[in-house]
Amino acid sequence: MTFKLHCFGESGNSYKAALALQLSGLDWEPVFVDFFGGAARTDEYRALNPMGEAPLLQDGDHCISQSGVIQQYITDKTGKFGGEGDDKYEVLRWVLWDNHKLSSMCGMTRFLMNFLPEDKRPQEVIGFNQGRLKAAYAVLDSHLEGRDWIVGDGITNADLSCCGYLYYPEPFGFDRADWPNIDRWLTNISDQPGWKAPYDLMPGSPADRA
Amino acid sequence: MTFKLHCFGESGNSYKAALALQLSGLDWEPVFVDFFGGAARTDEYRALNPMGEAPLLQDGDHCISQSGVIQQYITDKTGKFGGEGDDKYEVLRWVLWDNHKLSSMCGMTRFLMNFLPEDKRPQEVIGFNQGRLKAAYAVLDSHLEGRDWIVGDGITNADLSCCGYLYYPEPFGFDRADWPNIDRWLTNISDQPGWKAPYDLMPGSPADRA
């Protein structure tokens, strides 16, 4: 049975799930959600996911949404990326932190700065978010001092969650050069066999809409 | 062994953990974190939680942070609030959604509107956040149509997470009267034996600083 991941290239939350599938060795294929064309708001898609969000994982008739839940599902299927023993709490801690402080802010700020028309971009909001993001990068960079991975001795869902938006080329106030520990850690992840950048792993990119 | 929860009344994230402890029947006591007085930034507190956040649960020498992780820990200890079988994915889905879309936005917006000096409140950010929040309330209210609880037939961490900021009296753009399903569901939660409102369950409130 091939897992189907409903996703689109621009979505860092989709990327978290796609990357977990890709590195897990499970058999999977992406299904393009034309998010910018309104596909996630159709009745057909809402029947699969009432929240109208991507990513969405289909395992036969079973539909799972929220990237962190898809990651946990992959962990339960494969035994990978969940951390050893009590590390599972640390993994969940960073997945929640990422949702609360990092990816939610990166995703929104990147959207406002790149995918809204120039005259619709709320500059005060963008500036405020970038301040919040700087504090989040500092927490992550400081934690990664002397560490190869966020939790324990290998890659976990903590890494696969927190990296979700950090490989994208569009500007949103993040520069790897400013954060040496994050930079090194992102290379550790991209050195994993099978790793691909977001627009190479999932269908759809800003180039398609240019 | 009594669990110690480092928390403060204004913190909706602390409330999520405190309410889970309170309704679980576990033996616990709150430890006041003087957040507005800078206590969470002290070396002593950072040694317990390098992220400098509340809540923090101490179980003997074991320290656990992030409200969603504390809730999972309580579930693992008691068997309560985790959902039955595959419902665990649905519970996690809503906990993540709450962190991503609801509580993070409520908490920030409430802080900006109530705990910053009046001349420091970024009005464009507040307005933008309230728009995002309205979309989140609509998702939750629509989901609760015909349901007593977010997942399954009883109270879970999904409820205990999503309700975190919704009992507070300070204005942040939420009025129970606007959302009848949310209103009914908040009453279902507050009808639970042992339930207390945030400022009754945890030490510290705006009144102390007035």
Interface residues (C-beta under 8 A of the other chain):
Chain A: P50 M51 I64 S65 Q66 S67 G68 V69 Q72 Y73 Y89 L92 R93 V95 L96 W97 N99 H100 K101 S103 S104 P122 E124 V125 F128 V139 S142 H143
Chain B: P50 M51 I64 S65 Q66 S67 G68 V69 Q72 Y73 Y89 L92 R93 V95 L96 W97 N99 H100 K101 S103 S104 P122 E124 V125 F128 V139 S142 H143
